Amino acid sequence: MSWLLLGLGLVLMIEGLVYALAPSVVEDLLEALRQLPIDQRRVVGFLALALGVVLVLGAVSLGL
């Protein structure tokens, strides 16, 4: 449970930092995502998921 809370906290910190420092970039990124077909958005989502899993497994293998 502590790992879940740590991961959620880190995601929220990064998201908050992006919105605080560059809100217009977020708007541009969202507009670019709206223009992608749903299938391409799904692929981007799966790639992000896969990268997240690799990063978590890498962190666990380093002893975190």
C-alpha positions in Angstrom: 0.0 0.0 0.0 2.9 2.3 0.7 4.2 1.8 -2.8 0.8 2.7 -4.2 0.7 5.9 -2.2 4.3 6.8 -3.1 3.5 6.3 -6.8 0.3 8.3 -6.7 2.0 11.1 -4.8 4.8 11.3 -7.3 2.4 11.4 -10.2 0.4 14.2 -8.6 3.6 16.2 -7.9 4.7 16.0 -11.5 1.3 16.8 -12.8 1.0 19.7 -10.5 4.4 21.0 -11.4 3.6 20.9 -15.1 0.3 22.7 -14.6 2.0 25.3 -12.4 4.9 26.0 -14.6 3.6 25.6 -18.1 -0.3 25.6 -18.3 -0.3 26.8 -22.0 1.9 23.8 -23.0 -0.6 21.5 -21.4 -3.4 23.1 -23.4 -1.4 22.7 -26.6 -0.7 19.1 -25.8 -4.3 18.4 -25.1 -5.3 20.0 -28.4 -2.7 17.8 -30.2 -4.1 14.7 -28.5 -7.7 15.7 -29.5 -6.6 15.7 -33.2 -5.2 12.2 -33.0 -7.5 9.3 -34.0 -8.7 7.1 -31.1 -6.6 4.2 -32.3 -3.4 6.3 -32.1 -4.4 7.6 -28.7 -4.8 4.1 -27.5 -1.3 3.1 -28.8 0.2 6.2 -27.0 -1.6 5.0 -23.8 -0.3 1.5 -24.1 3.3 2.8 -24.8 3.0 5.0 -21.7 1.8 2.1 -19.7 4.6 -0.1 -20.9 7.2 2.6 -20.1 5.8 3.0 -16.6 6.0 -0.8 -16.0 9.6 -0.8 -17.2 10.5 2.1 -14.9 8.8 0.5 -11.9 10.5 -2.8 -12.5 13.8 -1.0 -12.9 13.3 0.8 -9.6 12.4 -2.4 -7.8 15.4 -4.2 -9.2 17.6 -1.4 -7.9 16.3 -2.2 -4.4 13.7 0.6 -3.9 
